[in-house]
Amino acid sequence: MQGCVDGIAGDHLLIAPPAVISTEEILWAVEQIRGAVLEAAAGSH
């Protein structure tokens, strides 16, 4: 994928859930992503 800052550098997170996804599965996925982002942010300080 191309970067977003200057066309080269940048981070992306592509989320492509199936068309048939339950509310519980969406909530689980959001919590997993949230946890990963918080963990990554904590390690960057």
C-alpha positions as a Markdown table, in Angstrom:
| # | Residue | x | y | z |
|---|---|---|---|---|
| 1 | Met | 0.0 | 0.0 | 0.0 |
| 2 | Gln | 1.1 | 3.5 | -0.6 |
| 3 | Gly | 1.9 | 5.8 | 2.4 |
| 4 | Cys | -0.4 | 8.6 | 3.4 |
| 5 | Val | 2.0 | 11.2 | 4.8 |
| 6 | Asp | 3.9 | 12.0 | 1.7 |
| 7 | Gly | 2.8 | 9.3 | -0.7 |
| 8 | Ile | 5.6 | 7.0 | 0.5 |
| 9 | Ala | 5.7 | 7.1 | 4.3 |
| 10 | Gly | 2.8 | 6.2 | 6.5 |
| 11 | Asp | 0.9 | 3.4 | 8.3 |
| 12 | His | -2.3 | 1.8 | 7.2 |
| 13 | Leu | -4.8 | -0.6 | 8.8 |
| 14 | Leu | -7.0 | -2.3 | 6.3 |
| 15 | Ile | -10.2 | -3.8 | 7.8 |
| 16 | Ala | -12.2 | -6.0 | 5.5 |
| 17 | Pro | -14.9 | -7.9 | 7.4 |
| 18 | Pro | -17.1 | -10.4 | 5.7 |
| 19 | Ala | -20.5 | -9.3 | 4.5 |
| 20 | Val | -22.1 | -11.7 | 7.0 |
| 21 | Ile | -20.6 | -10.6 | 10.4 |
| 22 | Ser | -22.4 | -10.6 | 13.7 |
| 23 | Thr | -22.5 | -7.8 | 16.1 |
| 24 | Glu | -20.5 | -9.9 | 18.6 |
| 25 | Glu | -17.8 | -10.5 | 16.0 |
| 26 | Ile | -17.6 | -6.8 | 15.2 |
| 27 | Leu | -17.3 | -6.0 | 18.9 |
| 28 | Trp | -14.5 | -8.6 | 19.3 |
| 29 | Ala | -12.6 | -7.3 | 16.3 |
| 30 | Val | -12.8 | -3.7 | 17.6 |
| 31 | Glu | -11.6 | -4.7 | 21.0 |
| 32 | Gln | -8.6 | -6.6 | 19.5 |
| 33 | Ile | -7.7 | -3.6 | 17.4 |
| 34 | Arg | -8.1 | -1.2 | 20.3 |
| 35 | Gly | -5.8 | -3.4 | 22.5 |
| 36 | Ala | -3.2 | -3.6 | 19.8 |
| 37 | Val | -3.2 | 0.1 | 19.2 |
| 38 | Leu | -2.9 | 0.8 | 23.0 |
| 39 | Glu | -0.1 | -1.7 | 23.3 |
| 40 | Ala | 1.8 | -0.2 | 20.4 |
| 41 | Ala | 1.3 | 3.4 | 21.7 |
| 42 | Ala | 2.5 | 2.4 | 25.2 |
| 43 | Gly | 5.7 | 1.0 | 23.7 |
| 44 | Ser | 6.5 | 4.1 | 21.7 |
| 45 | His | 7.1 | 6.3 | 24.7 |
